[in-house]
């Protein structure tokens, strides 16, 4: 649904985009794209969905906790030390998806501390 919301936002359907983001957040506790889109909508549109965003943040935190993120010692690396040091993750990000990529990188650093990460700036806000 967040892809639909993104298309709605890009074509100027701000109300439709906000409603679709709210539905996406209700359906998937780890839906970060919808939150990012809502943050980029005008305040008068996004402010109507503050309660949904707060509820989504609570559900996302609970999902992280159930996944073992709160205790990285219980989520052993899937790579051995040699393989991890030989790999480099390469990705890119713009300001719309910064929150998603930051979350992903944080998870990777917990699970694969030796993994090199290269991130290209495709339009981050200063």
mmCIF file of the C-alpha atoms, coordinates in Angstrom:
data_MODEL
# 
_entry.id   MODEL 
# 
loop_
_atom_site.group_PDB 
_atom_site.id 
_atom_site.type_symbol 
_atom_site.label_atom_id 
_atom_site.label_alt_id 
_atom_site.label_comp_id 
_atom_site.label_asym_id 
_atom_site.label_entity_id 
_atom_site.label_seq_id 
_atom_site.pdbx_PDB_ins_code 
_atom_site.Cartn_x 
_atom_site.Cartn_y 
_atom_site.Cartn_z 
_atom_site.occupancy 
_atom_site.B_iso_or_equiv 
_atom_site.pdbx_formal_charge 
_atom_site.auth_seq_id 
_atom_site.auth_comp_id 
_atom_site.auth_asym_id 
_atom_site.auth_atom_id 
_atom_site.pdbx_PDB_model_num 
ATOM 1   C CA . UNK A 1 1   ? 0.000  0.000   0.000  1.00 0.00 ? 1   UNK A CA 1 
ATOM 2   C CA . UNK A 1 2   ? 2.869  2.410   0.627  1.00 0.00 ? 2   UNK A CA 1 
ATOM 3   C CA . UNK A 1 3   ? 3.729  2.308   -3.075 1.00 0.00 ? 3   UNK A CA 1 
ATOM 4   C CA . UNK A 1 4   ? 0.161  3.352   -3.864 1.00 0.00 ? 4   UNK A CA 1 
ATOM 5   C CA . UNK A 1 5   ? 0.443  6.137   -1.280 1.00 0.00 ? 5   UNK A CA 1 
ATOM 6   C CA . UNK A 1 6   ? 3.697  7.299   -2.866 1.00 0.00 ? 6   UNK A CA 1 
ATOM 7   C CA . UNK A 1 7   ? 2.083  7.462   -6.314 1.00 0.00 ? 7   UNK A CA 1 
ATOM 8   C CA . UNK A 1 8   ? -0.884 9.349   -4.881 1.00 0.00 ? 8   UNK A CA 1 
ATOM 9   C CA . UNK A 1 9   ? 1.468  11.825  -3.219 1.00 0.00 ? 9   UNK A CA 1 
ATOM 10  C CA . UNK A 1 10  ? 3.470  12.335  -6.424 1.00 0.00 ? 10  UNK A CA 1 
ATOM 11  C CA . UNK A 1 11  ? 0.318  12.984  -8.452 1.00 0.00 ? 11  UNK A CA 1 
ATOM 12  C CA . UNK A 1 12  ? -1.011 15.512  -5.941 1.00 0.00 ? 12  UNK A CA 1 
ATOM 13  C CA . UNK A 1 13  ? -3.678 13.398  -4.219 1.00 0.00 ? 13  UNK A CA 1 
ATOM 14  C CA . UNK A 1 14  ? -2.512 14.328  -0.721 1.00 0.00 ? 14  UNK A CA 1 
ATOM 15  C CA . UNK A 1 15  ? -5.660 13.253  1.140  1.00 0.00 ? 15  UNK A CA 1 
ATOM 16  C CA . UNK A 1 16  ? -5.725 9.915   -0.673 1.00 0.00 ? 16  UNK A CA 1 
ATOM 17  C CA . UNK A 1 17  ? -2.040 9.405   0.054  1.00 0.00 ? 17  UNK A CA 1 
ATOM 18  C CA . UNK A 1 18  ? -2.537 10.101  3.772  1.00 0.00 ? 18  UNK A CA 1 
ATOM 19  C CA . UNK A 1 19  ? -5.496 7.695   3.991  1.00 0.00 ? 19  UNK A CA 1 
ATOM 20  C CA . UNK A 1 20  ? -3.557 4.968   2.178  1.00 0.00 ? 20  UNK A CA 1 
ATOM 21  C CA . UNK A 1 21  ? -0.583 5.493   4.522  1.00 0.00 ? 21  UNK A CA 1 
ATOM 22  C CA . UNK A 1 22  ? -2.881 5.081   7.538  1.00 0.00 ? 22  UNK A CA 1 
ATOM 23  C CA . UNK A 1 23  ? -4.248 1.806   6.117  1.00 0.00 ? 23  UNK A CA 1 
ATOM 24  C CA . UNK A 1 24  ? -0.714 0.564   5.386  1.00 0.00 ? 24  UNK A CA 1 
ATOM 25  C CA . UNK A 1 25  ? 0.405  1.291   8.954  1.00 0.00 ? 25  UNK A CA 1 
ATOM 26  C CA . UNK A 1 26  ? -2.611 -0.561  10.373 1.00 0.00 ? 26  UNK A CA 1 
ATOM 27  C CA . UNK A 1 27  ? -1.912 -3.649  8.273  1.00 0.00 ? 27  UNK A CA 1 
ATOM 28  C CA . UNK A 1 28  ? 1.841  -3.932  8.780  1.00 0.00 ? 28  UNK A CA 1 
ATOM 29  C CA . UNK A 1 29  ? 3.599  -3.012  12.038 1.00 0.00 ? 29  UNK A CA 1 
ATOM 30  C CA . UNK A 1 30  ? 6.974  -2.601  10.323 1.00 0.00 ? 30  UNK A CA 1 
ATOM 31  C CA . UNK A 1 31  ? 5.689  -0.347  7.515  1.00 0.00 ? 31  UNK A CA 1 
ATOM 32  C CA . UNK A 1 32  ? 8.197  2.511   7.534  1.00 0.00 ? 32  UNK A CA 1 
ATOM 33  C CA . UNK A 1 33  ? 7.599  3.911   4.048  1.00 0.00 ? 33  UNK A CA 1 
ATOM 34  C CA . UNK A 1 34  ? 4.099  5.056   4.978  1.00 0.00 ? 34  UNK A CA 1 
ATOM 35  C CA . UNK A 1 35  ? 5.454  6.957   7.976  1.00 0.00 ? 35  UNK A CA 1 
ATOM 36  C CA . UNK A 1 36  ? 8.101  8.581   5.781  1.00 0.00 ? 36  UNK A CA 1 
ATOM 37  C CA . UNK A 1 37  ? 5.491  9.671   3.240  1.00 0.00 ? 37  UNK A CA 1 
ATOM 38  C CA . UNK A 1 38  ? 3.257  11.140  5.963  1.00 0.00 ? 38  UNK A CA 1 
ATOM 39  C CA . UNK A 1 39  ? 6.215  13.166  7.250  1.00 0.00 ? 39  UNK A CA 1 
ATOM 40  C CA . UNK A 1 40  ? 6.567  14.767  3.818  1.00 0.00 ? 40  UNK A CA 1 
ATOM 41  C CA . UNK A 1 41  ? 2.898  15.686  3.422  1.00 0.00 ? 41  UNK A CA 1 
ATOM 42  C CA . UNK A 1 42  ? 1.754  19.206  4.335  1.00 0.00 ? 42  UNK A CA 1 
ATOM 43  C CA . UNK A 1 43  ? 1.053  19.660  8.051  1.00 0.00 ? 43  UNK A CA 1 
ATOM 44  C CA . UNK A 1 44  ? -2.683 20.261  7.564  1.00 0.00 ? 44  UNK A CA 1 
ATOM 45  C CA . UNK A 1 45  ? -3.002 16.818  5.928  1.00 0.00 ? 45  UNK A CA 1 
ATOM 46  C CA . UNK A 1 46  ? -0.573 14.794  8.047  1.00 0.00 ? 46  UNK A CA 1 
ATOM 47  C CA . UNK A 1 47  ? -1.756 16.183  11.401 1.00 0.00 ? 47  UNK A CA 1 
ATOM 48  C CA . UNK A 1 48  ? -5.063 14.312  10.996 1.00 0.00 ? 48  UNK A CA 1 
ATOM 49  C CA . UNK A 1 49  ? -3.146 11.024  11.331 1.00 0.00 ? 49  UNK A CA 1 
ATOM 50  C CA . UNK A 1 50  ? -0.978 11.725  14.404 1.00 0.00 ? 50  UNK A CA 1 
ATOM 51  C CA . UNK A 1 51  ? -2.771 9.093   16.510 1.00 0.00 ? 51  UNK A CA 1 
ATOM 52  C CA . UNK A 1 52  ? -2.241 6.456   13.815 1.00 0.00 ? 52  UNK A CA 1 
ATOM 53  C CA . UNK A 1 53  ? 1.462  7.312   13.601 1.00 0.00 ? 53  UNK A CA 1 
ATOM 54  C CA . UNK A 1 54  ? 1.871  7.043   17.398 1.00 0.00 ? 54  UNK A CA 1 
ATOM 55  C CA . UNK A 1 55  ? 0.045  3.701   17.463 1.00 0.00 ? 55  UNK A CA 1 
ATOM 56  C CA . UNK A 1 56  ? 2.205  2.502   14.588 1.00 0.00 ? 56  UNK A CA 1 
ATOM 57  C CA . UNK A 1 57  ? 5.394  3.442   16.454 1.00 0.00 ? 57  UNK A CA 1 
ATOM 58  C CA . UNK A 1 58  ? 4.216  1.428   19.476 1.00 0.00 ? 58  UNK A CA 1 
ATOM 59  C CA . UNK A 1 59  ? 3.421  -1.626  17.309 1.00 0.00 ? 59  UNK A CA 1 
ATOM 60  C CA . UNK A 1 60  ? 6.760  -1.332  15.500 1.00 0.00 ? 60  UNK A CA 1 
ATOM 61  C CA . UNK A 1 61  ? 8.644  -1.229  18.814 1.00 0.00 ? 61  UNK A CA 1 
ATOM 62  C CA . UNK A 1 62  ? 6.777  -4.318  20.011 1.00 0.00 ? 62  UNK A CA 1 
ATOM 63  C CA . UNK A 1 63  ? 7.567  -6.137  16.752 1.00 0.00 ? 63  UNK A CA 1 
ATOM 64  C CA . UNK A 1 64  ? 11.250 -5.292  17.134 1.00 0.00 ? 64  UNK A CA 1 
ATOM 65  C CA . UNK A 1 65  ? 11.180 -6.621  20.677 1.00 0.00 ? 65  UNK A CA 1 
ATOM 66  C CA . UNK A 1 66  ? 9.580  -9.889  19.611 1.00 0.00 ? 66  UNK A CA 1 
ATOM 67  C CA . UNK A 1 67  ? 12.196 -10.239 16.899 1.00 0.00 ? 67  UNK A CA 1 
ATOM 68  C CA . UNK A 1 68  ? 15.061 -10.192 19.364 1.00 0.00 ? 68  UNK A CA 1 
ATOM 69  C CA . UNK A 1 69  ? 16.352 -6.770  18.325 1.00 0.00 ? 69  UNK A CA 1 
ATOM 70  C CA . UNK A 1 70  ? 16.358 -5.584  21.945 1.00 0.00 ? 70  UNK A CA 1 
ATOM 71  C CA . UNK A 1 71  ? 18.884 -8.323  22.825 1.00 0.00 ? 71  UNK A CA 1 
ATOM 72  C CA . UNK A 1 72  ? 21.366 -8.757  19.954 1.00 0.00 ? 72  UNK A CA 1 
ATOM 73  C CA . UNK A 1 73  ? 23.292 -11.454 21.861 1.00 0.00 ? 73  UNK A CA 1 
ATOM 74  C CA . UNK A 1 74  ? 20.363 -13.800 21.222 1.00 0.00 ? 74  UNK A CA 1 
ATOM 75  C CA . UNK A 1 75  ? 20.406 -13.226 17.454 1.00 0.00 ? 75  UNK A CA 1 
ATOM 76  C CA . UNK A 1 76  ? 23.664 -14.797 16.307 1.00 0.00 ? 76  UNK A CA 1 
ATOM 77  C CA . UNK A 1 77  ? 25.281 -13.684 13.076 1.00 0.00 ? 77  UNK A CA 1 
ATOM 78  C CA . UNK A 1 78  ? 24.427 -15.735 10.018 1.00 0.00 ? 78  UNK A CA 1 
ATOM 79  C CA . UNK A 1 79  ? 27.841 -14.953 8.553  1.00 0.00 ? 79  UNK A CA 1 
ATOM 80  C CA . UNK A 1 80  ? 31.142 -16.108 9.946  1.00 0.00 ? 80  UNK A CA 1 
ATOM 81  C CA . UNK A 1 81  ? 33.696 -13.427 10.827 1.00 0.00 ? 81  UNK A CA 1 
ATOM 82  C CA . UNK A 1 82  ? 35.714 -13.929 7.629  1.00 0.00 ? 82  UNK A CA 1 
ATOM 83  C CA . UNK A 1 83  ? 32.697 -13.732 5.313  1.00 0.00 ? 83  UNK A CA 1 
ATOM 84  C CA . UNK A 1 84  ? 31.404 -10.668 7.120  1.00 0.00 ? 84  UNK A CA 1 
ATOM 85  C CA . UNK A 1 85  ? 34.683 -8.798  6.754  1.00 0.00 ? 85  UNK A CA 1 
ATOM 86  C CA . UNK A 1 86  ? 34.812 -9.601  3.019  1.00 0.00 ? 86  UNK A CA 1 
ATOM 87  C CA . UNK A 1 87  ? 31.337 -8.242  2.266  1.00 0.00 ? 87  UNK A CA 1 
ATOM 88  C CA . UNK A 1 88  ? 30.237 -4.683  1.611  1.00 0.00 ? 88  UNK A CA 1 
ATOM 89  C CA . UNK A 1 89  ? 26.584 -3.730  1.544  1.00 0.00 ? 89  UNK A CA 1 
ATOM 90  C CA . UNK A 1 90  ? 25.960 -0.968  -1.006 1.00 0.00 ? 90  UNK A CA 1 
ATOM 91  C CA . UNK A 1 91  ? 22.723 0.999   -1.017 1.00 0.00 ? 91  UNK A CA 1 
ATOM 92  C CA . UNK A 1 92  ? 21.367 4.455   -1.718 1.00 0.00 ? 92  UNK A CA 1 
ATOM 93  C CA . UNK A 1 93  ? 18.883 6.754   -0.025 1.00 0.00 ? 93  UNK A CA 1 
ATOM 94  C CA . UNK A 1 94  ? 16.995 10.001  -0.475 1.00 0.00 ? 94  UNK A CA 1 
ATOM 95  C CA . UNK A 1 95  ? 15.237 11.990  2.224  1.00 0.00 ? 95  UNK A CA 1 
ATOM 96  C CA . UNK A 1 96  ? 11.930 10.157  1.730  1.00 0.00 ? 96  UNK A CA 1 
ATOM 97  C CA . UNK A 1 97  ? 13.415 6.766   2.646  1.00 0.00 ? 97  UNK A CA 1 
ATOM 98  C CA . UNK A 1 98  ? 16.058 7.866   5.160  1.00 0.00 ? 98  UNK A CA 1 
ATOM 99  C CA . UNK A 1 99  ? 14.099 6.478   8.132  1.00 0.00 ? 99  UNK A CA 1 
ATOM 100 C CA . UNK A 1 100 ? 13.715 3.086   6.467  1.00 0.00 ? 100 UNK A CA 1 
ATOM 101 C CA . UNK A 1 101 ? 17.386 2.851   5.534  1.00 0.00 ? 101 UNK A CA 1 
ATOM 102 C CA . UNK A 1 102 ? 18.536 4.061   8.968  1.00 0.00 ? 102 UNK A CA 1 
ATOM 103 C CA . UNK A 1 103 ? 16.413 1.353   10.608 1.00 0.00 ? 103 UNK A CA 1 
ATOM 104 C CA . UNK A 1 104 ? 17.778 -1.297  8.257  1.00 0.00 ? 104 UNK A CA 1 
ATOM 105 C CA . UNK A 1 105 ? 21.380 -0.239  8.858  1.00 0.00 ? 105 UNK A CA 1 
ATOM 106 C CA . UNK A 1 106 ? 20.818 -0.295  12.617 1.00 0.00 ? 106 UNK A CA 1 
ATOM 107 C CA . UNK A 1 107 ? 19.509 -3.854  12.398 1.00 0.00 ? 107 UNK A CA 1 
ATOM 108 C CA . UNK A 1 108 ? 22.438 -4.899  10.245 1.00 0.00 ? 108 UNK A CA 1 
ATOM 109 C CA . UNK A 1 109 ? 24.950 -3.359  12.653 1.00 0.00 ? 109 UNK A CA 1 
ATOM 110 C CA . UNK A 1 110 ? 23.386 -5.318  15.519 1.00 0.00 ? 110 UNK A CA 1 
ATOM 111 C CA . UNK A 1 111 ? 23.411 -8.605  13.645 1.00 0.00 ? 111 UNK A CA 1 
ATOM 112 C CA . UNK A 1 112 ? 26.545 -8.215  11.511 1.00 0.00 ? 112 UNK A CA 1 
ATOM 113 C CA . UNK A 1 113 ? 28.920 -5.835  13.324 1.00 0.00 ? 113 UNK A CA 1 
ATOM 114 C CA . UNK A 1 114 ? 31.818 -6.542  10.915 1.00 0.00 ? 114 UNK A CA 1 
ATOM 115 C CA . UNK A 1 115 ? 29.804 -5.772  7.759  1.00 0.00 ? 115 UNK A CA 1 
ATOM 116 C CA . UNK A 1 116 ? 30.993 -2.746  5.770  1.00 0.00 ? 116 UNK A CA 1 
ATOM 117 C CA . UNK A 1 117 ? 28.189 -0.482  4.603  1.00 0.00 ? 117 UNK A CA 1 
ATOM 118 C CA . UNK A 1 118 ? 28.451 2.021   1.741  1.00 0.00 ? 118 UNK A CA 1 
ATOM 119 C CA . UNK A 1 119 ? 25.529 4.422   1.367  1.00 0.00 ? 119 UNK A CA 1 
ATOM 120 C CA . UNK A 1 120 ? 25.047 6.829   -1.550 1.00 0.00 ? 120 UNK A CA 1 
ATOM 121 C CA . UNK A 1 121 ? 23.248 10.144  -0.989 1.00 0.00 ? 121 UNK A CA 1 
ATOM 122 C CA . UNK A 1 122 ? 20.570 10.544  -3.684 1.00 0.00 ? 122 UNK A CA 1 
ATOM 123 C CA . UNK A 1 123 ? 18.997 13.666  -2.247 1.00 0.00 ? 123 UNK A CA 1 
ATOM 124 C CA . UNK A 1 124 ? 19.110 13.855  1.534  1.00 0.00 ? 124 UNK A CA 1 
ATOM 125 C CA . UNK A 1 125 ? 17.950 17.084  3.105  1.00 0.00 ? 125 UNK A CA 1 
ATOM 126 C CA . UNK A 1 126 ? 20.757 19.121  4.720  1.00 0.00 ? 126 UNK A CA 1 
# 
